[in-house]
Every structure is written in C-alpha cells, then in structure tokens.
C-alpha cells in the first residue's frame, strides 16, 4: 500500500482547560501540516473550552458527557459514576466508528474515557503530561500507553522503571512567534521608553493577582513601569476603571504573541502552557501558583523553574505583600532580566511539538 496516500487517523483527547487543550492542538496542527491527508478527531466536553475552540480550527469534534469530580460536595458529584459509565460507552462507540491508528491524550478528566476506548480497539497510545506533578488521568492511563512525553525532568520519578517515558517538553503552537518589541508596544499604544509589565491570570483571571496589581498600580506607574493587564472576563468590570495611558486593562488578550513581545517581565499563574510559552520565548517571569488546582501542581511547576533560576516564585498568600517590591527590583535590574531569560531558554524544549507529531506519525504508519 502507498503509505503517502493512506489516510491515517489520529484521535486527540484532553481539555477542560486551555492547559490540557492547546498542547493537543499544537500536535494536531503539526500532524496536519506533515500529513495533510490524515484524519483528526478531537473528543471532549461540549460545554468546556474544547467545545468552543476545536471546531473553529477546522477539526472534527465528538462530545462525551464526562465532567470532572468536584472537591466540594455537590449534586454533580452524585452523577459522576453515571456520567463516567456513559462517557466510557460513548468513547468506545466513537473509537469503533473512527478507528484511530493513534490516540493522543493530553490530560484532564475527558482524556480518561476517550483514551481507554482507544486502547480497547488496539490504537497506539501517546500520553502528554504538561505538569511537573503528573495528573491522576495520566497516572491511570499510563499502563495503556506506548509512550509518555513529559515536560519536566522532575516528573521522571513518578514513572520509575518505564522506558517509554521521554522528557520531550510541552508542545507549543507554531503561531506563537515573537514580533519586534517596538511594533508590539505600538499595538498597545505604549511607550518604548518605559519598562513593560505583563499581567496574566489565565483566561478566567486570578482574583489574588488582580487585587495585588490594583493595590500596586500607582506605585508601579510612579516607577516608570507601564502595564498590560489581562484581568479575565469575570474580573474586568471591577478593574476597567484603572485603565490609563500607562495601564492597559483588558478582559482577554487574543494576540498573546504580541503581548509577550511587548513585555520586559511577566506575572502569571504557573499553568503548564504558560510555562511552556515563557520558556520557548525566554520571558523573565514571576510565577504565582494557583492554590485551587488539583494536587497543587502549579506550585511544583513553578518550583521546577525557580530552582533553576529561570523564574521567580511567589506563593499566592504572599502576593499582596511582595508583588510591588519584586516587580520594581527585577524589572529595573538588566542583569537579572538577562539571567532569567537565559535560564528560561536553556530549559525550553523548542522541538517538542515536532517530535511528538513525528512519533505519532511513525506509530500510525507501523500500526
């Protein structure tokens, strides 16, 4: 059979948050570039980010009923066993119809039933773990995996004795490329003569970071610092009145590559996708791990960088006390900025997307 014309099938499962979804999209886009004739299907929750984003990018999308288990006692938790059973059945049916050669799971509760269904029909399984502390879905699926690609060397200890584990890095979309600093600042109508601070709290925002920025805004402005501040949609109405010539307040930044290019220093949560992007671009950063995530994985993500002097770690309960002083101290210290940038780039894995895509294609051809 002519392997070039053969339509290989790749199933992707991972979502609930952008941190799980966008690495999958990065690999899917790379496969689509390398094998334009391939068929790609995403499985996820219709009500989560994947349900909105995936169809817009031109990929097929099949929803399943699964929803995560809340740490609080809720009625939804009572439905969890039923939703899990239904989602497994849905996933098996989807896999039997689609017949993937390779299934790629990027974490989040939605990956569990979908990738399990793929394993039952004999698809090759690739897992991508973005976080330093592996999520429960990756741990549960690891026994079905043919390969596991991790982002941090620190994660190796959780997969002891497994020869199928590779420290490949977290895939980043190729669309994320830096532009010139001058052009980027023009986009935001900011001065080339001032230091620029970028504030991110994820698409939903981060309450504690927003509060600390609001408290520090005047002090930072007096120190010749201008701010690009993504508040998140939920918090925008509360802080939009702080917008000025030197403080750009927006609910969400669509052109993230422009914001990255404009900044001298970034303050952000320590989600895996944010970390992969800042390492890839060498952005000096202050990381404030969210305390409201499973297994405190953002703390371990940030610590992996701070231990190697590739980022500054401030814990969430100290952000009000430390933010202003840390920002002023770092952003005015050119040697410190250079050091953070250098060490971040050293930790980056720029070929992660291509490597994982090539592994998936090789599995498909040989399966």
C-alpha positions as CSV (number, residue, x, y, z in Angstrom):
1,X,0.0,0.0,0.0
2,X,1.2,3.5,-0.8
3,X,1.8,4.9,2.7
4,X,1.8,8.5,1.5
5,X,-1.8,8.3,0.2
6,X,-3.1,6.2,3.2
7,X,-5.4,8.3,5.4
8,X,-4.0,7.8,8.9
9,X,-6.4,8.5,11.7
10,X,-5.4,10.4,14.9
11,X,-7.7,10.8,17.9
12,X,-7.0,13.6,20.5
13,X,-8.5,13.8,23.9
14,X,-7.7,16.4,26.5
15,X,-9.4,19.5,27.7
16,X,-11.4,21.2,30.4
17,X,-8.8,23.9,30.4
18,X,-6.5,25.5,27.8
19,X,-3.6,23.9,29.6
20,X,-4.7,20.5,28.5
21,X,-6.2,21.5,25.2
22,X,-3.6,23.7,23.5
23,X,-0.8,21.1,23.6
24,X,-3.1,18.7,21.8
25,X,-4.0,21.4,19.2
26,X,-0.3,22.1,18.7
27,X,0.5,18.5,17.9
28,X,-2.7,18.1,15.7
29,X,-1.8,21.1,13.7
30,X,1.8,19.8,13.2
31,X,0.4,16.4,12.0
32,X,-2.0,18.2,9.7
33,X,1.0,20.0,8.2
34,X,3.2,16.9,7.8
35,X,0.3,14.6,6.7
36,X,-2.4,16.8,5.1
37,X,-4.4,13.7,4.2
38,X,-4.7,12.5,7.7
39,X,-8.0,12.4,9.6
40,X,-8.0,14.0,13.0
41,X,-10.8,13.8,15.6
42,X,-11.0,15.5,19.0
43,X,-13.1,14.1,21.8
44,X,-14.1,16.3,24.7
45,X,-16.8,18.1,26.6
46,X,-19.1,20.3,24.6
47,X,-19.5,22.7,27.5
48,X,-15.8,23.3,28.0
49,X,-13.1,25.2,26.1
50,X,-12.5,22.4,23.6
51,X,-16.2,22.5,22.5
52,X,-15.7,26.2,21.5
53,X,-12.2,26.2,20.2
54,X,-11.7,22.9,18.3
55,X,-14.5,23.3,15.7
56,X,-13.3,26.8,14.9
57,X,-9.8,25.4,14.0
58,X,-11.4,23.1,11.4
59,X,-11.0,19.8,13.3
60,X,-13.8,17.3,13.8
61,X,-15.2,17.2,17.3
62,X,-17.2,14.4,19.1
63,X,-18.6,15.3,22.6
64,X,-18.9,13.0,25.5
65,X,-20.9,13.5,28.8
66,X,-18.0,13.4,31.3
67,X,-17.5,16.1,33.8
68,X,-14.8,16.4,36.5
69,X,-15.3,15.4,40.1
70,X,-15.6,18.5,42.3
71,X,-13.7,18.6,45.6
72,X,-16.8,20.1,47.1
73,X,-19.9,18.1,48.0
74,X,-22.3,18.8,45.1
75,X,-25.2,17.1,43.3
76,X,-23.0,16.9,40.3
77,X,-20.7,14.5,42.2
78,X,-23.6,12.1,42.7
79,X,-24.0,11.9,39.0
80,X,-20.3,11.3,38.4
81,X,-20.4,7.5,38.3
82,X,-23.3,7.6,35.8
83,X,-21.5,10.2,33.7
84,X,-18.3,8.1,33.7
85,X,-20.1,5.0,32.6
86,X,-22.0,6.8,29.9
87,X,-18.8,8.5,28.7
88,X,-16.9,5.2,28.5
89,X,-19.7,3.7,26.4
90,X,-19.8,6.9,24.2
91,X,-16.0,6.7,23.8
92,X,-16.0,3.1,22.8
93,X,-18.6,3.8,20.1
94,X,-16.7,6.8,18.9
95,X,-13.5,4.8,18.7
96,X,-15.2,1.9,16.9
97,X,-16.6,4.3,14.3
98,X,-13.4,6.4,13.8
99,X,-10.9,3.5,14.2
100,X,-7.8,5.7,15.1
101,X,-4.4,4.4,14.4
102,X,-3.0,6.6,17.2
103,X,-4.7,8.2,20.2
104,X,-3.0,11.2,22.0
105,X,-4.1,12.1,25.5
106,X,-3.1,15.4,27.0
107,X,-4.8,15.1,30.4
108,X,-7.9,16.4,32.1
109,X,-10.8,14.2,33.0
110,X,-12.1,14.0,29.5
111,X,-9.0,12.1,28.3
112,X,-9.7,9.1,30.6
113,X,-12.7,7.5,28.9
114,X,-11.6,8.5,25.3
115,X,-8.1,7.1,25.6
116,X,-9.3,4.0,27.4
117,X,-11.7,3.4,24.5
118,X,-8.9,3.8,22.0
119,X,-6.8,1.2,23.9
120,X,-9.6,-1.3,23.6
121,X,-9.6,-1.2,19.8
122,X,-5.8,-1.5,19.5
123,X,-4.8,2.1,18.8
124,X,-1.3,3.1,19.8
125,X,-1.5,5.4,22.8
126,X,0.7,8.5,23.4
127,X,0.2,10.5,26.6
128,X,1.5,14.1,27.1
129,X,1.9,15.3,30.7
130,X,2.4,19.0,30.9
131,X,2.8,19.4,34.7
132,X,5.7,18.6,37.0
133,X,3.4,16.6,39.2
134,X,1.5,14.2,36.9
135,X,-2.3,14.4,36.9
136,X,-4.4,11.5,38.0
137,X,-5.6,10.9,34.4
138,X,-2.1,10.4,33.2
139,X,-1.3,8.0,36.1
140,X,-4.4,5.9,35.4
141,X,-3.8,5.7,31.7
142,X,0.0,5.1,31.9
143,X,-0.4,1.3,31.8
144,X,-2.1,1.6,28.4
145,X,0.5,4.0,27.0
146,X,3.0,3.1,24.3
147,X,4.8,6.4,25.0
148,X,4.6,9.1,27.7
149,X,6.0,12.5,26.9
150,X,6.7,14.7,30.0
151,X,7.7,18.4,30.3
152,X,9.9,18.3,33.4
153,X,12.8,16.0,34.4
154,X,11.4,16.2,37.9
155,X,8.4,14.1,36.7
156,X,10.6,11.1,35.9
157,X,10.4,9.8,39.5
158,X,6.7,9.3,39.1
159,X,7.3,6.9,36.2
160,X,10.2,4.9,37.6
161,X,11.2,1.9,35.5
162,X,9.3,2.9,32.5
163,X,11.4,3.0,29.3
164,X,8.6,4.5,27.4
165,X,8.9,7.9,29.1
166,X,10.6,10.8,27.3
167,X,11.4,14.3,28.6
168,X,10.2,15.9,25.4
169,X,8.7,19.2,26.6
170,X,5.2,20.7,26.4
171,X,4.0,21.3,22.8
172,X,3.6,24.9,21.8
173,X,1.6,26.1,18.8
174,X,3.8,27.4,16.0
175,X,1.5,30.5,15.7
176,X,3.2,31.7,18.8
177,X,6.1,33.7,17.5
178,X,7.7,36.9,18.8
179,X,7.4,40.2,16.8
180,X,9.6,43.2,17.4
181,X,9.3,44.9,20.7
182,X,8.7,48.3,19.1
183,X,5.9,47.0,16.9
184,X,4.3,45.1,19.8
185,X,4.3,48.3,22.0
186,X,2.6,50.2,19.2
187,X,-0.2,47.7,19.2
188,X,-0.9,48.6,22.8
189,X,-0.2,52.3,22.3
190,X,2.6,52.1,24.9
191,X,6.0,53.9,25.2
192,X,9.2,52.3,24.0
193,X,11.0,54.3,26.8
194,X,9.3,52.6,29.7
195,X,9.6,49.1,31.2
196,X,6.5,47.0,30.4
197,X,4.9,44.5,32.9
198,X,2.5,41.9,31.6
199,X,-0.1,40.5,34.0
200,X,-1.8,37.2,33.2
201,X,-4.1,35.1,35.3
202,X,-5.3,32.7,32.7
203,X,-8.5,33.2,30.6
204,X,-10.6,33.2,33.7
205,X,-8.4,35.6,35.6
206,X,-6.9,35.3,39.0
207,X,-8.5,37.1,41.9
208,X,-5.5,37.5,44.2
209,X,-3.2,38.6,41.4
210,X,-5.7,41.2,40.2
211,X,-6.2,42.5,43.8
212,X,-2.4,42.8,44.2
213,X,-2.0,44.6,40.9
214,X,-4.8,47.1,41.8
215,X,-3.1,47.8,45.1
216,X,0.3,48.3,43.4
217,X,-0.7,50.1,40.2
218,X,0.0,53.6,41.3
219,X,3.4,52.7,42.8
220,X,4.4,50.8,39.7
221,X,3.4,53.7,37.5
222,X,5.4,56.1,39.6
223,X,8.4,53.9,39.0
224,X,8.1,54.4,35.2
225,X,6.5,51.0,34.7
226,X,3.6,50.5,32.2
227,X,1.3,47.6,32.5
228,X,-0.6,45.3,30.1
229,X,-3.2,43.6,32.4
230,X,-5.4,40.7,31.4
231,X,-8.0,40.6,34.2
232,X,-10.1,37.7,32.9
233,X,-13.7,38.2,31.8
234,X,-15.1,37.7,35.4
235,X,-13.0,40.5,36.9
236,X,-12.9,43.0,34.0
237,X,-15.8,45.2,35.2
238,X,-14.2,45.5,38.6
239,X,-10.8,46.9,37.4
240,X,-11.5,48.5,34.0
241,X,-11.7,51.9,35.7
242,X,-8.0,51.7,36.4
243,X,-7.2,51.9,32.7
244,X,-5.0,54.8,31.7
245,X,-2.3,55.8,29.2
246,X,0.2,53.6,31.1
247,X,-2.2,50.8,32.2
248,X,-3.9,48.8,29.6
249,X,-6.7,46.8,31.2
250,X,-8.4,44.1,29.0
251,X,-10.5,41.0,29.8
252,X,-8.6,38.8,27.5
253,X,-5.7,39.1,25.1
254,X,-6.2,37.4,21.7
255,X,-2.8,38.2,20.2
256,X,-0.8,36.7,23.0
257,X,2.4,36.7,20.9
258,X,2.2,40.5,20.7
259,X,1.8,40.8,24.5
260,X,4.7,38.5,25.1
261,X,6.9,40.6,22.6
262,X,5.9,43.8,24.3
263,X,6.8,42.9,27.9
264,X,10.1,43.0,29.9
265,X,8.6,41.0,32.8
266,X,5.6,38.9,33.2
267,X,3.5,38.0,36.3
268,X,1.4,34.9,35.8
269,X,-0.1,31.7,37.2
270,X,2.1,28.6,36.7
271,X,-0.1,26.7,34.3
272,X,1.9,24.3,32.1
273,X,1.0,26.0,28.9
274,X,2.0,29.4,30.2
275,X,5.3,27.9,31.4
276,X,6.0,26.2,28.0
277,X,5.4,29.5,26.2
278,X,7.6,31.6,28.5
279,X,10.4,29.1,28.3
280,X,10.1,28.9,24.5
281,X,10.3,32.7,24.2
282,X,12.7,33.3,27.1
283,X,10.3,35.6,29.0
284,X,11.5,36.7,32.5
285,X,8.7,35.9,34.9
286,X,7.2,36.0,38.4
287,X,5.1,32.9,38.8
288,X,2.2,32.8,41.4
289,X,0.9,29.3,41.6
290,X,-2.9,28.9,41.9
291,X,-3.7,27.2,45.2
292,X,-7.0,26.0,43.7
293,X,-5.7,23.3,41.4
294,X,-5.6,19.5,41.8
295,X,-2.6,18.2,43.7
296,X,-1.1,21.7,43.9
297,X,0.6,21.0,40.5
298,X,1.2,24.7,39.7
299,X,3.4,25.1,42.7
300,X,5.6,22.2,41.5
301,X,5.6,23.6,38.0
302,X,6.9,27.0,39.3
303,X,9.4,25.4,41.7
304,X,10.9,23.4,38.9
305,X,11.8,26.8,37.2
306,X,12.7,28.7,40.4
307,X,15.1,26.0,41.5
308,X,17.0,26.6,38.2
309,X,16.8,30.4,38.5
310,X,14.6,30.5,35.4
311,X,11.7,32.3,37.2
312,X,10.8,33.9,40.5
313,X,8.3,32.1,42.7
314,X,5.9,34.0,44.9
315,X,3.3,31.9,46.7
316,X,-0.3,33.1,46.4
317,X,-0.7,34.0,50.1
318,X,2.4,36.4,49.8
319,X,1.4,38.2,46.6
320,X,-0.1,41.2,48.3
321,X,3.0,41.7,50.4
322,X,5.7,41.0,47.8
323,X,4.4,41.9,44.3
324,X,5.3,45.6,44.1
325,X,8.8,45.3,45.5
326,X,9.7,42.2,43.5
327,X,8.5,43.8,40.2
328,X,10.4,47.0,40.8
329,X,13.5,45.2,41.9
330,X,13.6,42.8,38.9
331,X,12.4,45.0,36.1
332,X,15.0,47.6,36.8
333,X,17.8,45.1,37.0
334,X,19.0,44.4,33.5
335,X,21.4,41.6,34.5
336,X,18.7,39.8,36.4
337,X,16.3,40.0,33.5
338,X,19.1,38.7,31.2
339,X,19.8,35.9,33.6
340,X,16.1,34.8,33.9
341,X,15.8,35.0,30.1
342,X,18.9,32.9,29.5
343,X,18.0,30.2,32.0
344,X,14.4,30.0,30.7
345,X,15.7,29.4,27.2
346,X,18.0,26.7,28.5
347,X,15.0,24.8,29.9
348,X,12.9,25.2,26.8
349,X,12.2,22.3,24.5
350,X,11.6,24.0,21.2
351,X,11.2,20.8,19.2
352,X,8.6,19.2,21.5
353,X,5.7,19.7,19.1
354,X,7.5,18.3,16.0
355,X,9.0,15.4,18.0
356,X,5.7,14.2,19.4
357,X,4.0,14.6,16.0
358,X,6.7,12.6,14.3
359,X,6.4,9.8,16.9
360,X,2.6,9.7,16.4
361,X,3.0,9.5,12.6
362,X,5.6,6.7,12.9
363,X,3.2,4.8,15.2
364,X,0.4,5.3,12.6
365,X,2.5,4.0,9.7
366,X,3.7,1.0,11.6
367,X,0.4,0.1,13.4
